[in-house]
């Protein structure tokens, strides 16, 4: 039994939407945490980072306040890089400008929602975090575009067969 191409496409699109929803659940779920809970998670990551640093290079412990802030900001960028990549995959069949604009727009919108959620608990909402989210999203979109380009080039070489340039096949 063969799966029709359009059924396979719908299944892939459904999977992409599910992944997007799960990613947003994680991002927004973190925003619903209290300051105390969020800081406890960041400090747990700090403990692991410090242990790895000590194992690899020895020496002094990393400064806690600076490192925890760096971990928190890196998490923002990484989450939104993943989100940007996922939105890019959802819009991958659109023209190039839409591949860039739509994912970035939705990521910034999600970042604004993320910071708005923090207004309703004991956390602070920062415009700088929205900029950080946008930067992470751009990085994810850029990496995704490079990956899609590389995959399309590999697919073209594979369909051509011998790997020779197109002009060689014409002669």
C-alpha positions, 0 to 999 in steps of 0.5 A: 500500500502506497501513501499518496504524495498529498497525504504524506505532505499533510502528515508532515505539515501536521507534525510540524504544527505539533512540534511548533505547539510543543515548542511554544508550550515549553517557552510559554510554560517557562514564562508562567514559572515564578521568579524563584522556580525559574531561578532554581532551574537556571542555577541547576544548569549553572551547577552542571556548567560549572562541573563541566568547566572544572572537569575540562579546564579545572581552575576557579568557579565561574561567577554565578550571577554573570553565568546564570544571566548568560544561561538565561539569555542563551536559553531565550536565543536557543528556544527562539532559534528552534522556533524560527527553524520550525516556522521556516520549515512550515513556510519552506515552499513559499518564495524566499521573502515570505520564507524570511518575513513570515517566520520572523513575524510569528517569532517576534509575536510569540516573543511579545506574548512570552514577555506579556505572560511575565507581566501577570506573575512576579517576573519582569518583562523586558523589551531586550528579551524580545530583541534577543528572541528575534536574534535567535529566530533569525539565527534559526531561520538562517541555519534552516535556509542554509540546510534547505539550500544544501539539501536541494543542491544534494538532491539536484546532484543525485537526480543528475546522476554522475555529478557532472555539471549540467553543461557536460551532460548536454554535450 
